[in-house]
Amino acid sequence: MFLHLGGLMMIRTEELIAVENLENLTALDDWFEQQRRAAQQVVDISEGKPKSAIYTDQKIVLSAIASTTLKKRLNQSPRKQVF
């Protein structure tokens, strides 16, 4: 199964580790810098307006789609339930 993250980006649900809400994060620059220091590949497909961070086994994707919307899409799959 695949999860559409926005734009032309999709990931396999098997690669998904977590979805984090960034909408209420006031220190987004600090968060972004922490991820860079942790040597994670950060891919920004949000056009500079990230609402969520999607963690996979290989990278972190910043998406303009809300984390609640992404979780609803995941819950439509009979194989994976996200709470």
Biopython code that builds the backbone (N, CA, C, O; Angstrom):
import numpy as np
from Bio.PDB.StructureBuilder import StructureBuilder

atoms = [
    (1, "MET", "N", (0.836, -1.169, 0.000)),
    (1, "MET", "CA", (0.000, 0.000, 0.000)),
    (1, "MET", "C", (0.889, 1.243, 0.000)),
    (1, "MET", "O", (2.003, 1.220, 0.523)),
    (2, "PHE", "N", (0.392, 2.306, -0.581)),
    (2, "PHE", "CA", (1.129, 3.559, -0.665)),
    (2, "PHE", "C", (0.356, 4.668, 0.033)),
    (2, "PHE", "O", (-0.869, 4.622, 0.140)),
    (3, "LEU", "N", (1.097, 5.665, 0.505)),
    (3, "LEU", "CA", (0.505, 6.845, 1.125)),
    (3, "LEU", "C", (0.940, 8.061, 0.331)),
    (3, "LEU", "O", (2.135, 8.305, 0.160)),
    (4, "HIS", "N", (-0.042, 8.834, -0.161)),
    (4, "HIS", "CA", (0.247, 10.056, -0.919)),
    (4, "HIS", "C", (0.516, 11.186, 0.067)),
    (4, "HIS", "O", (-0.322, 11.484, 0.918)),
    (5, "LEU", "N", (1.694, 11.821, -0.049)),
    (5, "LEU", "CA", (2.120, 12.862, 0.885)),
    (5, "LEU", "C", (1.916, 14.270, 0.351)),
    (5, "LEU", "O", (2.162, 15.242, 1.065)),
    (6, "GLY", "N", (1.472, 14.393, -0.891)),
    (6, "GLY", "CA", (1.322, 15.698, -1.523)),
    (6, "GLY", "C", (2.226, 15.801, -2.730)),
    (6, "GLY", "O", (3.225, 15.090, -2.833)),
    (7, "GLY", "N", (1.872, 16.687, -3.640)),
    (7, "GLY", "CA", (2.667, 16.823, -4.862)),
    (7, "GLY", "C", (2.725, 15.496, -5.593)),
    (7, "GLY", "O", (1.700, 14.845, -5.796)),
    (8, "LEU", "N", (3.900, 15.103, -5.979)),
    (8, "LEU", "CA", (4.095, 13.826, -6.666)),
    (8, "LEU", "C", (4.735, 12.778, -5.766)),
    (8, "LEU", "O", (5.190, 11.746, -6.259)),
    (9, "MET", "N", (4.781, 13.018, -4.457)),
    (9, "MET", "CA", (5.481, 12.137, -3.521)),
    (9, "MET", "C", (4.540, 11.124, -2.898)),
    (9, "MET", "O", (3.489, 11.470, -2.359)),
    (10, "MET", "N", (4.943, 9.867, -2.984)),
    (10, "MET", "CA", (4.247, 8.771, -2.321)),
    (10, "MET", "C", (5.297, 7.903, -1.650)),
    (10, "MET", "O", (6.435, 7.819, -2.113)),
    (11, "ILE", "N", (4.905, 7.253, -0.549)),
    (11, "ILE", "CA", (5.802, 6.308, 0.103)),
    (11, "ILE", "C", (5.048, 5.007, 0.332)),
    (11, "ILE", "O", (3.819, 4.980, 0.389)),
    (12, "ARG", "N", (5.809, 3.939, 0.460)),
    (12, "ARG", "CA", (5.209, 2.653, 0.822)),
    (12, "ARG", "C", (4.887, 2.695, 2.316)),
    (12, "ARG", "O", (5.707, 3.151, 3.114)),
    (13, "THR", "N", (3.723, 2.233, 2.690)),
    (13, "THR", "CA", (3.334, 2.282, 4.100)),
    (13, "THR", "C", (4.254, 1.426, 4.967)),
    (13, "THR", "O", (4.375, 1.669, 6.168)),
    (14, "GLU", "N", (4.899, 0.435, 4.374)),
    (14, "GLU", "CA", (5.830, -0.406, 5.121)),
    (14, "GLU", "C", (7.057, 0.382, 5.577)),
    (14, "GLU", "O", (7.713, -0.008, 6.543)),
    (15, "GLU", "N", (7.376, 1.491, 4.893)),
    (15, "GLU", "CA", (8.532, 2.323, 5.243)),
    (15, "GLU", "C", (8.200, 3.337, 6.338)),
    (15, "GLU", "O", (9.106, 3.911, 6.942)),
    (16, "LEU", "N", (6.927, 3.559, 6.596)),
    (16, "LEU", "CA", (6.473, 4.593, 7.523)),
    (16, "LEU", "C", (6.810, 4.243, 8.970)),
    (16, "LEU", "O", (6.548, 3.133, 9.435)),
    (17, "ILE", "N", (7.397, 5.218, 9.671)),
    (17, "ILE", "CA", (7.690, 5.065, 11.095)),
    (17, "ILE", "C", (6.731, 5.911, 11.926)),
    (17, "ILE", "O", (6.147, 5.423, 12.893)),
    (18, "ALA", "N", (6.567, 7.195, 11.546)),
    (18, "ALA", "CA", (5.704, 8.091, 12.323)),
    (18, "ALA", "C", (5.279, 9.288, 11.489)),
    (18, "ALA", "O", (5.925, 9.643, 10.503)),
    (19, "VAL", "N", (4.173, 9.904, 11.910)),
    (19, "VAL", "CA", (3.693, 11.159, 11.324)),
    (19, "VAL", "C", (3.575, 12.149, 12.476)),
    (19, "VAL", "O", (2.907, 11.876, 13.473)),
    (20, "GLU", "N", (4.230, 13.302, 12.332)),
    (20, "GLU", "CA", (4.245, 14.302, 13.398)),
    (20, "GLU", "C", (3.568, 15.585, 12.931)),
    (20, "GLU", "O", (3.771, 16.035, 11.804)),
    (21, "ASN", "N", (2.760, 16.167, 13.816)),
    (21, "ASN", "CA", (2.085, 17.430, 13.541)),
    (21, "ASN", "C", (3.069, 18.578, 13.738)),
    (21, "ASN", "O", (3.661, 18.706, 14.810)),
    (22, "LEU", "N", (3.250, 19.415, 12.717)),
    (22, "LEU", "CA", (4.138, 20.572, 12.819)),
    (22, "LEU", "C", (3.373, 21.887, 12.865)),
    (22, "LEU", "O", (3.983, 22.946, 13.013)),
    (23, "GLU", "N", (2.054, 21.843, 12.740)),
    (23, "GLU", "CA", (1.255, 23.069, 12.664)),
    (23, "GLU", "C", (1.380, 23.939, 13.909)),
    (23, "GLU", "O", (1.362, 25.165, 13.805)),
    (24, "ASN", "N", (1.505, 23.337, 15.064)),
    (24, "ASN", "CA", (1.577, 24.096, 16.311)),
    (24, "ASN", "C", (2.998, 24.209, 16.848)),
    (24, "ASN", "O", (3.201, 24.680, 17.967)),
    (25, "LEU", "N", (3.967, 23.788, 16.073)),
    (25, "LEU", "CA", (5.362, 23.841, 16.501)),
    (25, "LEU", "C", (5.897, 25.249, 16.279)),
    (25, "LEU", "O", (6.028, 25.691, 15.138)),
    (26, "THR", "N", (6.204, 25.948, 17.352)),
    (26, "THR", "CA", (6.658, 27.335, 17.229)),
    (26, "THR", "C", (8.130, 27.436, 16.859)),
    (26, "THR", "O", (8.546, 28.423, 16.252)),
    (27, "ALA", "N", (8.912, 26.445, 17.208)),
    (27, "ALA", "CA", (10.352, 26.482, 16.942)),
    (27, "ALA", "C", (10.698, 25.552, 15.775)),
    (27, "ALA", "O", (11.534, 24.659, 15.909)),
    (28, "LEU", "N", (10.047, 25.772, 14.634)),
    (28, "LEU", "CA", (10.254, 24.896, 13.482)),
    (28, "LEU", "C", (11.698, 24.926, 13.004)),
    (28, "LEU", "O", (12.239, 23.892, 12.612)),
    (29, "ASP", "N", (12.328, 26.088, 13.031)),
    (29, "ASP", "CA", (13.727, 26.173, 12.605)),
    (29, "ASP", "C", (14.629, 25.332, 13.500)),
    (29, "ASP", "O", (15.547, 24.673, 13.011)),
    (30, "ASP", "N", (14.373, 25.351, 14.810)),
    (30, "ASP", "CA", (15.159, 24.533, 15.737)),
    (30, "ASP", "C", (14.941, 23.050, 15.468)),
    (30, "ASP", "O", (15.892, 22.270, 15.471)),
    (31, "TRP", "N", (13.691, 22.661, 15.235)),
    (31, "TRP", "CA", (13.381, 21.262, 14.932)),
    (31, "TRP", "C", (14.101, 20.827, 13.666)),
    (31, "TRP", "O", (14.706, 19.756, 13.622)),
    (32, "PHE", "N", (14.032, 21.670, 12.632)),
    (32, "PHE", "CA", (14.661, 21.352, 11.352)),
    (32, "PHE", "C", (16.170, 21.194, 11.527)),
    (32, "PHE", "O", (16.763, 20.283, 10.948)),
    (33, "GLU", "N", (16.789, 22.055, 12.305)),
    (33, "GLU", "CA", (18.234, 21.980, 12.544)),
    (33, "GLU", "C", (18.597, 20.714, 13.320)),
    (33, "GLU", "O", (19.629, 20.100, 13.049)),
    (34, "GLN", "N", (17.766, 20.319, 14.275)),
    (34, "GLN", "CA", (18.015, 19.080, 15.018)),
    (34, "GLN", "C", (18.005, 17.876, 14.086)),
    (34, "GLN", "O", (18.820, 16.966, 14.237)),
    (35, "GLN", "N", (17.090, 17.866, 13.127)),
    (35, "GLN", "CA", (17.025, 16.746, 12.193)),
    (35, "GLN", "C", (18.265, 16.715, 11.307)),
    (35, "GLN", "O", (18.791, 15.642, 11.007)),
    (36, "ARG", "N", (18.725, 17.871, 10.894)),
    (36, "ARG", "CA", (19.941, 17.934, 10.074)),
    (36, "ARG", "C", (21.153, 17.428, 10.855)),
    (36, "ARG", "O", (21.988, 16.700, 10.319)),
    (37, "ARG", "N", (21.240, 17.821, 12.126)),
    (37, "ARG", "CA", (22.356, 17.362, 12.961)),
    (37, "ARG", "C", (22.312, 15.856, 13.168)),
    (37, "ARG", "O", (23.351, 15.212, 13.305)),
    (38, "ALA", "N", (21.130, 15.308, 13.191)),
    (38, "ALA", "CA", (20.975, 13.862, 13.365)),
    (38, "ALA", "C", (21.277, 13.110, 12.072)),
    (38, "ALA", "O", (21.105, 11.893, 12.002)),
    (39, "ALA", "N", (21.723, 13.833, 11.057)),
    (39, "ALA", "CA", (22.122, 13.258, 9.766)),
    (39, "ALA", "C", (20.956, 12.595, 9.040)),
    (39, "ALA", "O", (21.149, 11.630, 8.301)),
    (40, "GLN", "N", (19.760, 13.109, 9.248)),
    (40, "GLN", "CA", (18.596, 12.610, 8.533)),
    (40, "GLN", "C", (18.449, 13.371, 7.221)),
    (40, "GLN", "O", (18.691, 14.577, 7.165)),
    (41, "GLN", "N", (18.057, 12.670, 6.179)),
    (41, "GLN", "CA", (17.757, 13.340, 4.915)),
    (41, "GLN", "C", (16.365, 13.949, 5.047)),
    (41, "GLN", "O", (15.389, 13.228, 5.255)),
    (42, "VAL", "N", (16.270, 15.272, 4.927)),
    (42, "VAL", "CA", (14.991, 15.968, 5.036)),
    (42, "VAL", "C", (14.585, 16.445, 3.650)),
    (42, "VAL", "O", (15.315, 17.192, 2.999)),
    (43, "VAL", "N", (13.405, 16.004, 3.204)),
    (43, "VAL", "CA", (12.877, 16.380, 1.898)),
    (43, "VAL", "C", (11.657, 17.266, 2.132)),
    (43, "VAL", "O", (10.685, 16.834, 2.752)),
    (44, "ASP", "N", (11.704, 18.501, 1.640)),
    (44, "ASP", "CA", (10.607, 19.451, 1.842)),
    (44, "ASP", "C", (9.768, 19.545, 0.571)),
    (44, "ASP", "O", (10.195, 20.133, -0.422)),
    (45, "ILE", "N", (8.563, 18.957, 0.612)),
    (45, "ILE", "CA", (7.637, 19.046, -0.524)),
    (45, "ILE", "C", (6.483, 19.993, -0.195)),
    (45, "ILE", "O", (5.482, 20.038, -0.909)),
    (46, "SER", "N", (6.636, 20.750, 0.900)),
    (46, "SER", "CA", (5.546, 21.592, 1.397)),
    (46, "SER", "C", (5.544, 22.997, 0.820)),
    (46, "SER", "O", (4.681, 23.804, 1.165)),
    (47, "GLU", "N", (6.487, 23.298, -0.046)),
    (47, "GLU", "CA", (6.628, 24.643, -0.608)),
    (47, "GLU", "C", (6.787, 25.687, 0.497)),
    (47, "GLU", "O", (6.249, 26.791, 0.408)),
    (48, "GLY", "N", (7.534, 25.321, 1.538)),
    (48, "GLY", "CA", (7.831, 26.245, 2.624)),
    (48, "GLY", "C", (6.762, 26.390, 3.681)),
    (48, "GLY", "O", (6.897, 27.220, 4.580)),
    (49, "LYS", "N", (5.688, 25.595, 3.598)),
    (49, "LYS", "CA", (4.600, 25.676, 4.576)),
    (49, "LYS", "C", (4.291, 24.285, 5.141)),
    (49, "LYS", "O", (3.207, 23.751, 4.905)),
    (50, "PRO", "N", (5.235, 23.698, 5.884)),
    (50, "PRO", "CA", (5.009, 22.336, 6.376)),
    (50, "PRO", "C", (3.956, 22.270, 7.476)),
    (50, "PRO", "O", (3.947, 23.079, 8.403)),
    (51, "LYS", "N", (3.075, 21.289, 7.351)),
    (51, "LYS", "CA", (2.080, 21.023, 8.382)),
    (51, "LYS", "C", (2.378, 19.714, 9.095)),
    (51, "LYS", "O", (1.923, 19.493, 10.218)),
    (52, "SER", "N", (3.150, 18.838, 8.435)),
    (52, "SER", "CA", (3.461, 17.550, 9.044)),
    (52, "SER", "C", (4.841, 17.076, 8.615)),
    (52, "SER", "O", (5.362, 17.456, 7.566)),
    (53, "ALA", "N", (5.413, 16.232, 9.466)),
    (53, "ALA", "CA", (6.680, 15.569, 9.162)),
    (53, "ALA", "C", (6.405, 14.077, 9.131)),
    (53, "ALA", "O", (5.836, 13.521, 10.071)),
    (54, "ILE", "N", (6.812, 13.430, 8.045)),
    (54, "ILE", "CA", (6.605, 12.003, 7.880)),
    (54, "ILE", "C", (7.966, 11.335, 7.986)),
    (54, "ILE", "O", (8.856, 11.596, 7.176)),
    (55, "TYR", "N", (8.128, 10.474, 8.984)),
    (55, "TYR", "CA", (9.392, 9.783, 9.216)),
    (55, "TYR", "C", (9.334, 8.411, 8.549)),
    (55, "TYR", "O", (8.409, 7.634, 8.786)),
    (56, "THR", "N", (10.323, 8.124, 7.721)),
    (56, "THR", "CA", (10.450, 6.798, 7.122)),
    (56, "THR", "C", (11.781, 6.214, 7.568)),
    (56, "THR", "O", (12.543, 6.861, 8.286)),
    (57, "ASP", "N", (12.054, 5.001, 7.146)),
    (57, "ASP", "CA", (13.318, 4.382, 7.524)),
    (57, "ASP", "C", (14.514, 5.019, 6.825)),
    (57, "ASP", "O", (15.653, 4.759, 7.213)),
    (58, "GLN", "N", (14.288, 5.852, 5.798)),
    (58, "GLN", "CA", (15.393, 6.456, 5.059)),
    (58, "GLN", "C", (15.422, 7.975, 5.092)),
    (58, "GLN", "O", (16.474, 8.567, 4.855)),
    (59, "LYS", "N", (14.293, 8.625, 5.381)),
    (59, "LYS", "CA", (14.257, 10.088, 5.295)),
    (59, "LYS", "C", (13.094, 10.649, 6.095)),
    (59, "LYS", "O", (12.242, 9.920, 6.603)),
    (60, "ILE", "N", (13.093, 11.974, 6.186)),
    (60, "ILE", "CA", (11.978, 12.717, 6.769)),
    (60, "ILE", "C", (11.407, 13.591, 5.663)),
    (60, "ILE", "O", (12.147, 14.310, 4.991)),
    (61, "VAL", "N", (10.093, 13.529, 5.472)),
    (61, "VAL", "CA", (9.440, 14.319, 4.431)),
    (61, "VAL", "C", (8.561, 15.364, 5.111)),
    (61, "VAL", "O", (7.737, 15.030, 5.964)),
    (62, "LEU", "N", (8.737, 16.631, 4.733)),
    (62, "LEU", "CA", (7.884, 17.711, 5.218)),
    (62, "LEU", "C", (6.770, 17.914, 4.207)),
    (62, "LEU", "O", (7.034, 18.150, 3.028)),
    (63, "SER", "N", (5.522, 17.824, 4.660)),
    (63, "SER", "CA", (4.371, 17.891, 3.769)),
    (63, "SER", "C", (3.441, 19.032, 4.159)),
    (63, "SER", "O", (3.342, 19.391, 5.332)),
    (64, "ALA", "N", (2.764, 19.595, 3.169)),
    (64, "ALA", "CA", (1.762, 20.634, 3.406)),
    (64, "ALA", "C", (0.419, 20.028, 3.806)),
    (64, "ALA", "O", (-0.520, 20.758, 4.124)),
    (65, "ILE", "N", (0.321, 18.711, 3.792)),
    (65, "ILE", "CA", (-0.911, 18.026, 4.187)),
    (65, "ILE", "C", (-0.883, 17.807, 5.696)),
    (65, "ILE", "O", (0.131, 17.379, 6.248)),
    (66, "ALA", "N", (-1.988, 18.099, 6.357)),
    (66, "ALA", "CA", (-2.071, 17.970, 7.814)),
    (66, "ALA", "C", (-1.879, 16.522, 8.256)),
    (66, "ALA", "O", (-2.250, 15.586, 7.548)),
    (67, "SER", "N", (-1.300, 16.360, 9.425)),
    (67, "SER", "CA", (-1.058, 15.020, 9.958)),
    (67, "SER", "C", (-2.366, 14.253, 10.150)),
    (67, "SER", "O", (-2.399, 13.036, 9.965)),
    (68, "THR", "N", (-3.439, 14.945, 10.517)),
    (68, "THR", "CA", (-4.728, 14.271, 10.698)),
    (68, "THR", "C", (-5.251, 13.711, 9.379)),
    (68, "THR", "O", (-5.837, 12.629, 9.353)),
    (69, "THR", "N", (-5.045, 14.435, 8.292)),
    (69, "THR", "CA", (-5.464, 13.958, 6.970)),
    (69, "THR", "C", (-4.654, 12.733, 6.569)),
    (69, "THR", "O", (-5.208, 11.764, 6.049)),
    (70, "LEU", "N", (-3.356, 12.771, 6.804)),
    (70, "LEU", "CA", (-2.504, 11.627, 6.468)),
    (70, "LEU", "C", (-2.902, 10.398, 7.284)),
    (70, "LEU", "O", (-2.930, 9.286, 6.757)),
    (71, "LYS", "N", (-3.209, 10.593, 8.560)),
    (71, "LYS", "CA", (-3.622, 9.473, 9.409)),
    (71, "LYS", "C", (-4.956, 8.895, 8.946)),
    (71, "LYS", "O", (-5.151, 7.681, 8.994)),
    (72, "LYS", "N", (-5.878, 9.751, 8.499)),
    (72, "LYS", "CA", (-7.151, 9.258, 7.962)),
    (72, "LYS", "C", (-6.915, 8.408, 6.724)),
    (72, "LYS", "O", (-7.546, 7.366, 6.549)),
    (73, "ARG", "N", (-6.000, 8.857, 5.862)),
    (73, "ARG", "CA", (-5.678, 8.082, 4.663)),
    (73, "ARG", "C", (-5.107, 6.719, 5.039)),
    (73, "ARG", "O", (-5.435, 5.711, 4.414)),
    (74, "LEU", "N", (-4.259, 6.690, 6.054)),
    (74, "LEU", "CA", (-3.686, 5.422, 6.501)),
    (74, "LEU", "C", (-4.746, 4.503, 7.076)),
    (74, "LEU", "O", (-4.716, 3.295, 6.838)),
    (75, "ASN", "N", (-5.676, 5.057, 7.825)),
    (75, "ASN", "CA", (-6.713, 4.246, 8.457)),
    (75, "ASN", "C", (-7.707, 3.673, 7.458)),
    (75, "ASN", "O", (-8.468, 2.769, 7.802)),
    (76, "GLN", "N", (-7.718, 4.177, 6.232)),
    (76, "GLN", "CA", (-8.576, 3.613, 5.195)),
    (76, "GLN", "C", (-8.034, 2.280, 4.710)),
    (76, "GLN", "O", (-8.751, 1.504, 4.078)),
    (77, "SER", "N", (-6.774, 2.015, 5.006)),
    (77, "SER", "CA", (-6.150, 0.755, 4.620)),
    (77, "SER", "C", (-6.527, -0.318, 5.637)),
    (77, "SER", "O", (-6.416, -0.084, 6.840)),
    (78, "PRO", "N", (-6.972, -1.493, 5.180)),
    (78, "PRO", "CA", (-7.341, -2.550, 6.125)),
    (78, "PRO", "C", (-6.135, -3.157, 6.836)),
    (78, "PRO", "O", (-6.298, -3.850, 7.840)),
    (79, "ARG", "N", (-4.923, -2.906, 6.329)),
    (79, "ARG", "CA", (-3.725, -3.512, 6.903)),
    (79, "ARG", "C", (-3.117, -2.719, 8.046)),
    (79, "ARG", "O", (-2.437, -3.297, 8.893)),
    (80, "LYS", "N", (-3.338, -1.427, 8.096)),
    (80, "LYS", "CA", (-2.614, -0.593, 9.052)),
    (80, "LYS", "C", (-3.576, 0.356, 9.755)),
    (80, "LYS", "O", (-4.331, 1.078, 9.102)),
    (81, "GLN", "N", (-3.549, 0.355, 11.070)),
    (81, "GLN", "CA", (-4.359, 1.276, 11.852)),
    (81, "GLN", "C", (-3.429, 2.211, 12.608)),
    (81, "GLN", "O", (-2.490, 1.757, 13.261)),
    (82, "VAL", "N", (-3.682, 3.516, 12.526)),
    (82, "VAL", "CA", (-2.870, 4.522, 13.197)),
    (82, "VAL", "C", (-3.748, 5.254, 14.192)),
    (82, "VAL", "O", (-4.868, 5.647, 13.868)),
    (83, "PHE", "N", (-3.249, 5.435, 15.386)),
    (83, "PHE", "CA", (-4.024, 6.103, 16.438)),
    (83, "PHE", "C", (-3.389, 7.401, 16.821)),
    (83, "PHE", "O", (-3.900, 8.105, 17.693)),
]
sb = StructureBuilder()
sb.init_structure("model")
sb.init_model(0)
sb.init_chain("A")
sb.init_seg("    ")
for serial, (resi, resn, name, xyz) in enumerate(atoms, 1):
    if name == "N":
        sb.init_residue(resn, " ", resi, " ")
    sb.init_atom(name, np.array(xyz, "f"), 0.0, 1.0, " ", f" {name:<3s}", serial, name[0])
structure = sb.get_structure()
